[in-house]
Amino acid sequence: MELILDVLSWILLMGGAFFGITGAIGTLRFPDFYSRVHAGSVTDTLCALMIIGGLILQAGFTLVTVKLIMVLAFLWYTSPAASHALVRAAHHMGVPPVLLPKPDARSKTREGSSSKP
Amino acid sequence: MSSYLRFLVAGLIGFWLLLSGYWDNPLLLTLGAFSIALTAYLASRIERHYPLKSVTRMLFRLPAYGSWLLIEVIKTTLDVTKCVWMPSRYPISPTLDVVPMTQKTRVGKTIYANSITLTPGTVSVRFEAGGHLLVHALTADSMDDLKAGVMDSRVTAMEKQ
């Protein structure tokens, strides 16, 4: 039983770490401010959920678990407010978003532009 | 003492005891009682303008909506993760567009806008006139999902009296 709990919590912790790294790489890789916020919200949501889930499995039925659940609830309530404030401020100050069409449409326009002399 | 205030104080006492874990230190218990009294006073002032009764039904419907939202968050996170790790197979197509919203109450609108922001891949930018919401999405597909209106109708269903 102990072993199963340990394995499960390690899977959750490792998954959380993976999504944290995903958020970091997305922040570096995406082209503009707005799309970087999307990468950051991966870290805010699923990474936090999995890491706190793994920690809850380690803590068992204690006060620590209650606190961890509250930490998760507060994170999930406040992180949208934070990212909305960021995006809204950027939009208000006129940061231009990089807008790209859907990939199939883009390949068509590329063909069209290459056919032009 | 109204029933609302009694309910609030009982809830705050439970909340304080759970968070602190100190059950027998007289100094800390006094400080806790003081902070609970202050919070209850501030909340009763808010209650005069925005009564809790207007949102109790939504509060009871929140757990069901929250569990649906959790599954949505996991799905959309996997979509964004694919865009991060395999950019050539899942290219991004950032989109900025207005999405209609059918909520009537302030709380409903707030829940909808926050749910959009919470799910990775979509961020609500600002309210537009005429009950619309300006949304930035990472891919055109996630914008289409949002325009299909499943989340919108779920939040609106929570508002029903």
Contacts between the chains, C-beta under 8 A, distances in Angstrom:
chain1	res1	chain2	res2	distance
A	19	B	77	6.9
A	19	B	81	6.9
A	22	B	80	7.8
A	22	B	81	5.1
A	22	B	84	5.2
A	22	B	85	7.0
A	25	B	84	5.6
A	25	B	85	7.6
A	26	B	80	6.9
A	26	B	83	7.5
A	26	B	84	4.0
A	29	B	84	6.5
A	29	B	87	6.9
A	30	B	84	8.0
A	30	B	92	6.9
A	30	B	138	8.0
A	31	B	92	7.9
A	31	B	94	7.7
A	32	B	94	7.2
A	34	B	94	6.4
A	34	B	96	7.8
A	34	B	123	7.0
A	34	B	136	4.8
A	35	B	92	6.3
A	35	B	94	5.1
A	35	B	138	5.6
A	37	B	123	5.7
A	37	B	136	7.9
A	38	B	80	5.9
A	38	B	120	5.7
A	38	B	121	5.5
A	38	B	122	7.7
A	38	B	123	6.7
A	38	B	138	4.4
A	39	B	80	6.8
A	39	B	84	6.4
A	39	B	120	8.0
A	41	B	80	7.9
A	41	B	117	7.4
A	41	B	118	7.4
A	41	B	119	7.9
A	41	B	120	4.4
A	41	B	121	7.9
A	41	B	123	7.4
A	42	B	77	5.4
A	42	B	80	5.3
A	42	B	81	6.6
A	42	B	84	7.7
A	42	B	120	4.8
A	44	B	120	7.9
A	45	B	73	5.2
A	45	B	77	6.2
A	45	B	118	6.4
A	45	B	119	7.7
A	45	B	120	6.1
A	46	B	73	6.6
A	46	B	74	6.4
A	46	B	77	4.2
A	46	B	120	7.6
A	49	B	70	8.0
A	49	B	73	7.9
A	63	B	18	6.8
A	63	B	21	4.9
A	66	B	18	5.1
A	66	B	19	7.9
A	67	B	18	7.8
A	67	B	19	6.6
A	70	B	19	7.1
A	76	B	118	6.6
A	77	B	114	7.9
A	79	B	118	7.3
A	80	B	114	4.5
A	80	B	115	7.9
A	80	B	117	3.7
A	80	B	118	4.6
A	81	B	114	7.2
A	81	B	117	7.9
A	83	B	117	5.7
A	83	B	123	6.1
A	84	B	113	7.2
A	84	B	114	7.6
A	84	B	117	5.0
A	84	B	123	6.8
A	84	B	124	6.1
A	84	B	125	7.9
A	87	B	123	4.9
A	87	B	124	7.9
A	87	B	125	5.4
A	87	B	136	6.5
A	88	B	125	6.0
A	88	B	126	5.7
A	91	B	125	5.0
A	91	B	126	6.4
A	91	B	134	7.7
A	97	B	94	6.3
A	97	B	96	5.5
A	97	B	136	6.6
A	98	B	94	5.9
A	99	B	94	5.5
A	99	B	95	6.5
A	99	B	96	6.1
A	100	B	91	7.8
A	100	B	92	6.7
A	100	B	93	4.8
A	100	B	94	5.7
A	101	B	93	6.0
A	101	B	140	7.5
A	102	B	93	4.8
A	102	B	140	4.4
A	102	B	141	7.9
A	103	B	91	4.7
A	103	B	93	6.5
A	106	B	91	7.8
A	106	B	93	7.6
